[in-house]
Amino acid sequence: MRRKYNLKVDIKKNICQNMKIARKLKGYSVDEASELLDVTNEHLKRIEAPNVANYISFELLYIAMNVYKKDANFFFNNPSENEKILK
């Protein structure tokens, strides 16, 4: 039986957690990453927090893909898969 997804929540949660993983993989602090992404520190912190109702735009996702040198699959992946790369 297929798992029911609350797409809005599941996708946002994956993207948010993977944004944080991508930042850590590049070795950027929140300050450094927010400057490169052209957002405030607080905005980036809210994006990276999976339980905060703050959504990421496609434009910012595209910028993040370029800054972090990751493709879209990385951001939509299950974060547990990407966390393995951190270890």
Stockholm file with secondary structure:
# STOCKHOLM 1.0

chainA/1-87         MRRKYNLKVDIKKNICQNMKIARKLKGYSVDEASELLDVTNEHLKRIEAPNVANYISFELLYIAMNVYKKDANFFFNNPSENEKILK
#=GR chainA/1-87 SS CCCCCCHHHHHHHHHHHHHHHHHHHHTCCHHHHHHHHTSCHHHHHHHHCTTSCCCCCHHHHHHHHHHHTCCHHHHHSCHHHHHHHHC
#=GC SS_cons        CCCCCCHHHHHHHHHHHHHHHHHHHHTCCHHHHHHHHTSCHHHHHHHHCTTSCCCCCHHHHHHHHHHHTCCHHHHHSCHHHHHHHHC
//
